[in-house]
Amino acid sequence: MSGGTEMAAPAELFRVRHMFTALYVAGTLRHARTDADLVDGVSLFLGRQANAALFDRTRAERVANAWIALTGDNGIEIEPVEG
């Protein structure tokens, strides 16, 4: 047993990529309230990897599912951020 406090492992981050264009989902969130969990609006667009939005696994899946539902385009994948 360790006498010190254990640090939690950093959360793994993911990007959502459009396979056919090799572009990544980027976006902005607009908050209507100060509560960080309540979002008033979301703008999603495709951009270069440097501008890609980073998500935890659950949110990456939600973004990918929303993209597919809104566009009908199944060419979307979730990839882990390496390094």
GROMACS elastic network, one bead per residue, 0.5 to 0.9 nm:
[ bonds ]
;  ai    aj funct       b0    kb
    1     4     6  0.89918   500
    2     5     6  0.76480   500
    2     6     6  0.82024   500
    7    10     6  0.88037   500
    8    11     6  0.85897   500
    9    12     6  0.86964   500
   10    13     6  0.89372   500
   11    56     6  0.69191   500
   12    55     6  0.84880   500
   12    56     6  0.62959   500
   12    57     6  0.74448   500
   12    80     6  0.73002   500
   12    81     6  0.74767   500
   13    54     6  0.60057   500
   13    55     6  0.54457   500
   13    57     6  0.68142   500
   13    60     6  0.86907   500
   13    79     6  0.86934   500
   13    80     6  0.59877   500
   13    81     6  0.55695   500
   13    82     6  0.84801   500
   14    53     6  0.84016   500
   14    54     6  0.55836   500
   14    55     6  0.52166   500
   14    56     6  0.59832   500
   14    57     6  0.62637   500
   14    59     6  0.89309   500
   14    60     6  0.64248   500
   14    78     6  0.64839   500
   14    79     6  0.54622   500
   14    81     6  0.52576   500
   14    82     6  0.88691   500
   15    24     6  0.70226   500
   15    25     6  0.73588   500
   15    26     6  0.88904   500
   15    49     6  0.86208   500
   15    52     6  0.65639   500
   15    53     6  0.63032   500
   15    54     6  0.53276   500
   15    55     6  0.64487   500
   15    56     6  0.87800   500
   15    60     6  0.68192   500
   15    77     6  0.83955   500
   15    78     6  0.58226   500
   15    79     6  0.54251   500
   15    80     6  0.63364   500
   15    81     6  0.66580   500
   16    23     6  0.88748   500
   16    24     6  0.57950   500
   16    25     6  0.55165   500
   16    26     6  0.84070   500
   16    52     6  0.78024   500
   16    53     6  0.77345   500
   16    54     6  0.80833   500
   16    55     6  0.84010   500
   16    60     6  0.63555   500
   16    61     6  0.83311   500
   16    63     6  0.75952   500
   16    64     6  0.64841   500
   16    76     6  0.68705   500
   16    77     6  0.57401   500
   16    79     6  0.63736   500
   16    80     6  0.88755   500
   17    20     6  0.89708   500
   17    21     6  0.86213   500
   17    22     6  0.65531   500
   17    23     6  0.59006   500
   17    25     6  0.60356   500
   17    46     6  0.84498   500
   17    49     6  0.87129   500
   17    52     6  0.85686   500
   17    64     6  0.86072   500
   17    75     6  0.83913   500
   17    76     6  0.55989   500
   17    77     6  0.52747   500
   17    78     6  0.62128   500
   17    79     6  0.72205   500
   18    21     6  0.58690   500
   18    22     6  0.55408   500
   18    23     6  0.54389   500
   18    24     6  0.58407   500
   18    25     6  0.72442   500
   18    46     6  0.77564   500
   18    74     6  0.88210   500
   18    75     6  0.57692   500
   18    77     6  0.64982   500
   18    78     6  0.89967   500
   19    22     6  0.51522   500
   19    23     6  0.73755   500
   19    24     6  0.87297   500
   19    75     6  0.53086   500
   19    76     6  0.56770   500
   19    77     6  0.67799   500
   20    23     6  0.80857   500
   20    75     6  0.63729   500
   20    76     6  0.82643   500
   21    24     6  0.85978   500
   21    46     6  0.89104   500
   22    48     6  0.82621   500
   22    49     6  0.87332   500
   23    46     6  0.56504   500
   23    47     6  0.53316   500
   23    48     6  0.54641   500
   23    49     6  0.66970   500
   23    52     6  0.84367   500
   24    45     6  0.81213   500
   24    46     6  0.52682   500
   24    47     6  0.53092   500
   24    48     6  0.59617   500
   24    49     6  0.57700   500
   24    50     6  0.88589   500
   24    51     6  0.77996   500
   24    52     6  0.53831   500
   24    53     6  0.78092   500
   25    44     6  0.64855   500
   25    45     6  0.56816   500
   25    47     6  0.63306   500
   25    48     6  0.84773   500
   25    49     6  0.85750   500
   25    51     6  0.83736   500
   25    52     6  0.56969   500
   25    53     6  0.63430   500
   25    63     6  0.85853   500
   25    64     6  0.87597   500
   25    67     6  0.89819   500
   26    43     6  0.83111   500
   26    44     6  0.57572   500
   26    45     6  0.54196   500
   26    46     6  0.57938   500
   26    47     6  0.60929   500
   26    48     6  0.83737   500
   26    49     6  0.87092   500
   26    51     6  0.61459   500
   26    54     6  0.84152   500
   27    42     6  0.70198   500
   27    43     6  0.52063   500
   27    45     6  0.59238   500
   27    46     6  0.82134   500
   27    51     6  0.86590   500
   27    52     6  0.78361   500
   27    53     6  0.64294   500
   28    41     6  0.83001   500
   28    42     6  0.58279   500
   28    43     6  0.52774   500
   28    44     6  0.68016   500
   28    53     6  0.86246   500
   29    39     6  0.66396   500
   29    40     6  0.75896   500
   29    41     6  0.58829   500
   29    43     6  0.66019   500
   29    44     6  0.89008   500
   30    39     6  0.60036   500
   30    40     6  0.54935   500
   30    42     6  0.62621   500
   30    43     6  0.83905   500
   31    34     6  0.70384   500
   31    35     6  0.79429   500
   31    36     6  0.72447   500
   31    37     6  0.86424   500
   31    38     6  0.65122   500
   31    40     6  0.50600   500
   31    41     6  0.69401   500
   32    35     6  0.84365   500
   32    38     6  0.72693   500
   32    39     6  0.63372   500
   32    40     6  0.50396   500
   32    41     6  0.81482   500
   33    36     6  0.75842   500
   33    38     6  0.67128   500
   33    39     6  0.76785   500
   33    40     6  0.79572   500
   34    37     6  0.87311   500
   34    38     6  0.80136   500
   35    38     6  0.57393   500
   35    39     6  0.84357   500
   36    39     6  0.72791   500
   39    42     6  0.74218   500
   44    63     6  0.89769   500
   44    67     6  0.84260   500
   46    51     6  0.89648   500
   46    52     6  0.81177   500
   47    50     6  0.80594   500
   47    51     6  0.61597   500
   47    52     6  0.65922   500
   48    51     6  0.55572   500
   48    52     6  0.64928   500
   49    53     6  0.86426   500
   50    53     6  0.88255   500
   54    60     6  0.78902   500
   54    81     6  0.81987   500
   55    58     6  0.77541   500
   55    59     6  0.56295   500
   55    60     6  0.52544   500
   55    61     6  0.89100   500
   55    63     6  0.88793   500
   56    59     6  0.55330   500
   56    60     6  0.60845   500
   56    61     6  0.87292   500
   57    60     6  0.50725   500
   57    61     6  0.62352   500
   57    62     6  0.87039   500
   57    78     6  0.84140   500
   57    80     6  0.86169   500
   58    61     6  0.52845   500
   58    62     6  0.63833   500
   58    63     6  0.88107   500
   59    63     6  0.61106   500
   59    64     6  0.85088   500
   60    63     6  0.51539   500
   60    64     6  0.61113   500
   60    65     6  0.85371   500
   60    78     6  0.67275   500
   61    64     6  0.50890   500
   61    65     6  0.60393   500
   61    66     6  0.84805   500
   61    77     6  0.89819   500
   61    78     6  0.73013   500
   62    65     6  0.51131   500
   62    66     6  0.60396   500
   62    67     6  0.85224   500
   63    66     6  0.50573   500
   63    67     6  0.60733   500
   63    68     6  0.86210   500
   64    67     6  0.51022   500
   64    68     6  0.62626   500
   64    69     6  0.86066   500
   64    76     6  0.65160   500
   64    77     6  0.71434   500
   64    78     6  0.74060   500
   65    68     6  0.51442   500
   65    69     6  0.60533   500
   65    70     6  0.85367   500
   65    76     6  0.88635   500
   66    69     6  0.50014   500
   66    70     6  0.59647   500
   66    71     6  0.83694   500
   67    70     6  0.52775   500
   67    71     6  0.59089   500
   67    72     6  0.76176   500
   67    73     6  0.74521   500
   67    74     6  0.85086   500
   67    76     6  0.80143   500
   68    71     6  0.53822   500
   68    73     6  0.51822   500
   68    74     6  0.56390   500
   68    75     6  0.81436   500
   68    76     6  0.74978   500
   69    72     6  0.55505   500
   69    73     6  0.78884   500
   69    74     6  0.88651   500
   70    73     6  0.82205   500
   71    74     6  0.84860   500
   73    76     6  0.73141   500
   74    77     6  0.85418   500
